[in-house]
Amino acid sequence: MRRIICKVIIPLFTIMLTANPGLAQRLMGIKMTTPTVCYAHNEENPCFIPPPEEFNRLMAGARTKNSNIEVNYNPGFSPEAQAAFQYAIDIWESLIVSSVPIKIDAYWTPLASTVLGGALYTSAYANFEGAQKLNVFYPVALAEKITGRNLNGEEADLFIQFNSNANWNYNPVSTPAAGQFDLATVVLHEIGHGLGFSGSFTTDGTTGTVGLQSSGVPIIYDIPIENLGNFNLIRSIPSPSTDLNSELTSNNLFFNSPTTTRPKLYAPTAFSAGSSISHLDEVTYNNSADALMTPNIAP
């Protein structure tokens, strides 16, 4: 698996206010540079999950949306691609609530043949007014939703790119032809990452660590992750450590959740940068109603 290198210039890693454990109340901000990746599955897998009822009611005029997602389409997006993108936007707007507009910077660019797209939250913040946990980063769109104010000025909240060489189906209400990938599905997936479905756990193959961009400060996504024995990784396993590496490649990581069965995460024995931990388990959720955030999307 190859990691995406973004085709646009993203500011180098910067901590805008120094993270200091002794200054628990100090606002911290960090710029992001590494996207989460959506890979193309190599086998056909016809599967249809209908849009949520909230979306149907919004489209029928039976309810109003409680969020506003604004997209800056960089050159290359055809009208058909923008229409598929907007379909996914409408679904997200039917589900989430935020008084602060969510800004997306979208790119249409050649990527590796195994990659459909990539996404990142462009920045993250900790210790802002209303934050539920101290010294924990929140993706900018989520932080702005919680605090109710714009934290990053005119900058985009999400960066998303799509493979211009992929064989796309642009009509979200039609059945894709053999070999086609459904663009609206991939847009839904990538927006999910940009809104916060992406963690900071990583490994160099020997030593596992947690913390955004080597800061040592976790993102909120990391907090509920636990192993097969119900031990929370952050509270129970030192970082950096070889023990943490073993957990990250155990194929047995889960979200602590009020659901009957703990949601299983994608944690293959060969760590995949930009993919491991930041997706739901492929085997467990493929062909299910929870398949959207698995690491691979099939034609």
C-alpha positions in Angstrom: 0.0 0.0 0.0 1.3 3.5 -0.9 0.6 6.6 1.1 -0.9 9.6 -0.7 1.3 12.7 -1.0 -1.0 15.7 -1.2 -0.8 17.5 -4.6 -1.3 20.9 -2.9 1.0 22.8 -0.6 -0.1 22.2 3.0 1.7 24.2 5.7 4.4 22.3 7.4 3.7 20.9 10.8 3.1 23.7 13.2 2.0 24.0 16.8 0.5 27.4 16.9 0.5 27.5 20.7 3.0 25.3 22.5 1.4 22.3 24.2 2.5 22.3 27.8 1.1 19.8 30.3 1.4 22.5 33.0 -0.9 24.8 31.0 -4.0 22.7 30.8 -6.3 25.6 30.0 -4.2 27.1 27.2 -5.7 26.9 23.7 -3.6 24.7 21.4 -3.8 24.5 17.6 -2.0 22.2 15.1 -1.9 22.1 11.3 -2.3 18.7 9.7 -0.3 17.3 6.8 -1.0 13.5 6.5 -4.3 12.4 4.9 -6.3 9.3 5.6 -6.6 7.1 2.5 -9.5 5.3 0.8 -8.2 2.3 -1.2 -9.9 0.7 -4.2 -10.9 -2.9 -3.6 -9.8 -5.2 -6.5 -13.0 -7.3 -6.6 -16.6 -6.4 -7.7 -19.0 -6.2 -4.8 -22.5 -5.0 -5.7 -24.0 -3.6 -2.5 -26.6 -0.8 -1.9 -27.2 1.0 1.3 -30.1 3.5 1.0 -29.6 7.0 2.3 -30.9 7.8 5.8 -34.5 8.8 6.4 -33.3 12.2 7.6 -32.0 12.8 4.1 -35.3 11.7 2.5 -37.2 14.1 4.7 -34.8 17.0 3.9 -35.2 16.4 0.2 -39.0 16.2 0.5 -39.0 19.6 2.4 -40.3 17.9 5.6 -37.4 19.2 7.7 -34.7 21.9 7.5 -31.0 21.3 7.7 -29.0 22.3 10.8 -25.6 22.7 9.2 -24.1 24.3 6.2 -21.2 22.7 4.2 -19.4 24.9 1.7 -17.2 23.4 -1.0 -14.4 25.0 -3.0 -14.1 23.0 -6.1 -10.6 23.3 -7.5 -10.1 22.8 -11.3 -11.0 19.5 -12.8 -14.5 18.8 -11.3 -17.0 18.2 -14.0 -20.7 19.2 -13.5 -21.5 15.5 -13.0 -18.8 15.1 -10.4 -20.0 18.2 -8.6 -23.6 16.8 -8.6 -22.4 13.5 -7.0 -20.4 15.5 -4.5 -23.5 17.7 -3.6 -25.6 14.5 -3.1 -23.1 13.4 -0.4 -23.1 16.9 1.1 -26.9 16.9 1.3 -26.7 13.6 3.2 -24.2 14.9 5.7 -26.2 18.2 6.1 -29.3 16.1 7.0 -27.4 14.4 9.8 -25.1 16.8 11.6 -25.8 20.0 13.6 -23.4 23.0 13.6 -23.9 26.8 13.8 -20.5 27.3 12.1 -20.2 26.7 8.4 -18.0 23.7 7.4 -15.6 24.6 4.6 -14.2 21.9 2.3 -11.3 22.4 -0.2 -11.8 19.7 -2.9 -9.2 18.5 -5.5 -9.6 16.4 -8.6 -6.1 15.0 -9.3 -4.3 11.8 -10.6 -3.5 9.5 -7.7 -2.1 5.9 -7.5 -4.3 3.3 -9.2 -5.0 1.7 -5.9 -6.3 4.9 -4.3 -9.7 6.4 -4.7 -9.2 9.4 -2.5 -7.7 10.9 0.6 -8.9 13.4 3.3 -7.7 15.2 6.4 -9.0 17.7 8.9 -6.8 20.7 8.1 -6.2 21.6 11.7 -7.2 20.5 15.2 -7.7 22.4 18.5 -7.5 21.6 22.2 -8.6 23.4 25.4 -11.0 25.7 23.6 -14.1 27.0 25.4 -16.6 24.1 25.8 -14.0 21.3 25.1 -15.2 18.2 27.0 -11.6 16.9 27.6 -8.5 18.9 28.3 -5.2 18.4 26.4 -7.0 16.5 23.7 -7.3 17.7 20.1 -10.6 18.0 18.3 -10.8 18.2 14.5 -11.5 21.9 13.6 -15.1 21.3 12.3 -16.0 19.5 15.6 -14.2 22.1 17.7 -16.1 24.9 16.0 -19.4 23.0 16.4 -18.8 22.6 20.2 -17.5 26.2 20.9 -19.9 27.8 18.4 -17.4 30.1 16.8 -14.9 30.1 13.8 -11.4 29.1 15.0 -9.4 29.1 11.7 -10.6 32.2 9.9 -11.0 31.7 6.1 -9.0 28.5 6.0 -10.8 25.3 4.9 -11.7 22.8 7.6 -11.4 19.7 5.4 -9.0 18.9 2.6 -10.3 16.2 0.2 -8.8 14.8 -3.0 -10.2 12.3 -5.5 -8.5 10.2 -8.2 -9.2 11.8 -11.5 -8.1 8.5 -13.2 -10.6 6.3 -11.4 -13.6 4.8 -13.3 -16.4 6.7 -11.6 -20.1 6.4 -11.5 -21.5 10.0 -11.2 -25.2 9.2 -10.8 -25.8 8.3 -7.1 -29.3 6.9 -7.8 -28.2 4.6 -10.7 -26.5 1.2 -10.6 -22.8 1.5 -11.4 -21.6 -0.5 -14.4 -19.1 -3.2 -13.9 -15.7 -1.8 -12.8 -17.2 1.6 -11.8 -16.7 3.1 -8.3 -19.6 5.2 -6.9 -18.3 8.8 -6.4 -21.0 9.9 -4.0 -20.1 6.9 -1.7 -16.4 7.9 -1.7 -17.3 11.5 -1.1 -19.4 10.4 2.0 -16.4 8.4 3.2 -13.9 11.1 2.8 -16.0 13.8 4.5 -16.4 11.3 7.4 -12.6 11.4 7.8 -12.4 15.1 7.5 -15.1 15.5 10.2 -13.0 13.4 12.6 -13.1 9.7 11.7 -9.3 9.6 11.9 -6.9 8.9 14.7 -3.3 9.6 15.6 -2.0 6.1 16.5 1.0 5.0 14.3 4.0 2.8 14.3 7.4 2.6 12.6 7.2 -1.1 12.5 8.7 -1.6 16.0 7.5 1.2 18.2 3.9 2.4 18.5 3.1 6.0 19.4 0.0 8.2 19.9 -0.3 11.9 19.3 -1.0 14.2 16.3 2.1 14.9 14.2 4.5 13.7 16.9 3.0 16.2 19.4 2.2 13.5 22.0 -1.3 15.0 22.2 -4.1 12.6 21.1 -7.1 13.4 19.0 -10.6 12.8 20.4 -11.0 9.8 18.1 -8.2 8.0 20.0 -9.7 8.3 23.4 -12.2 5.3 23.4 -10.0 2.8 21.6 -9.3 -0.3 23.6 -7.9 -3.8 23.0 -9.5 -7.3 23.1 -9.1 -7.4 26.9 -11.1 -4.1 27.3 -8.0 -2.1 28.3 -7.9 1.5 27.0 -4.8 2.0 24.9 -4.0 5.5 26.1 -4.5 4.7 29.8 -2.9 1.2 29.8 -0.2 1.1 27.2 2.9 3.4 27.2 3.6 5.6 24.2 6.1 5.2 22.6 6.5 1.4 23.2 6.9 -1.9 21.5 3.8 -3.0 23.4 1.8 -0.3 21.7 3.1 -1.5 18.3 1.8 -5.0 19.1 -1.6 -3.7 19.9 -1.8 -1.6 16.8 -1.1 -4.7 14.6 -3.2 -7.1 16.7 -6.3 -7.2 14.5 -8.2 -6.8 17.8 -8.9 -3.1 18.5 -12.3 -1.7 19.3 -14.2 1.5 20.2 -15.6 1.5 23.8 -19.2 2.0 23.0 -22.7 1.7 24.5 -23.6 -0.7 21.6 -24.2 -4.3 22.4 -21.1 -5.3 20.4 -18.0 -3.1 20.5 -17.3 -1.6 17.0 -14.2 -3.3 15.6 -11.4 -1.2 14.0 -9.2 -2.0 11.1 -5.9 -3.0 12.7 -4.2 -5.5 10.3 -1.0 -7.3 11.3 0.9 -5.2 8.7 0.3 -1.6 9.7 -1.0 0.5 6.8 -0.1 4.2 7.3 -3.0 6.4 6.5 -5.5 3.5 6.8 -4.9 1.4 10.0 -6.9 2.4 13.0 -8.7 5.1 11.1 -11.3 2.7 9.6 -13.8 0.1 10.7 -12.7 -3.5 10.2 -13.2 -4.6 6.5 -14.1 -8.2 7.2 -16.6 -7.4 10.0 -18.5 -4.7 8.2 -18.2 -5.4 4.5 -21.7 -5.7 2.9 -23.4 -4.3 6.1 -25.1 -1.0 6.8 -21.9 0.0 8.6 -19.6 -0.5 5.6 -19.1 3.1 4.7 -16.0 3.7 6.8 -14.1 0.4 6.0 -10.7 0.9 4.4 -11.6 -0.3 0.9 -14.5 0.6 -1.4 -15.3 -1.9 -4.2 -16.5 -1.3 -7.7 
